[in-house]
Amino acid sequence: MLWRVSYGFFGRIIKIGEMPVKYDSWGHISSIGDLNITYDVWGEMMEIGEMSVNYDCWDRISSIGNLNITYNFWGQIIKIGDISVRYGFFCRVSSISPLNIHYGFFGRMTEITIPQVSAPINGRLNHQQIAALVAILVQNEIEDYTCT
């Protein structure tokens, strides 16, 4: 299956496949499809749908619901629950198992694909896959696409 990633005028993602991505007045992602994302007064994520977001002492996301997040030595997410995260060129995420992420010439996400064997029945990503994508998007905002 293939989900195209669409961007709006200001370079923000506005759609992933058929799932609209909405933003709040502060510029934070407020929902992806039917999954709402809430923030506290300091702008840190509190919940993704029904899953609470917890932080560690370095102010990194440590878990989303029952999905523990594991980081490597350089601070990159390598595992979200049982989901492996792999990196390609320029330290960009190339897969969030079984999702494969493709980038365009300017380094923007253009497509998300999944092997037909693992494709969801309704053609939509499940809430855990969306939560994993949100964690990676937050990491990308912080890391500025550079290897450390």
SULCORCOR-V789369 format. One record per pair of residues at least 24 apart in sequence whose C-alpha atoms are under 8 Angstrom apart, sorted by the first residue. I is the first residue (numbers start at 1). J is the second residue. Records with the same first field share a line. If there is no record, write none. Layout:
I->J ; J
//
This chain:
1->113 ; 114 ; 115 ; 116 ; 119 ; 123
2->111 ; 112 ; 113 ; 114
3->111 ; 112 ; 113
4->110 ; 111 ; 112
5->109 ; 110 ; 111 ; 112
6->110
19->124
32->130
35->127
48->131
49->127
61->135
64->131
74->148
76->139
77->136 ; 139
80->132
90->145 ; 146 ; 147
91->145 ; 146 ; 147
92->145
93->136
96->132 ; 133
//
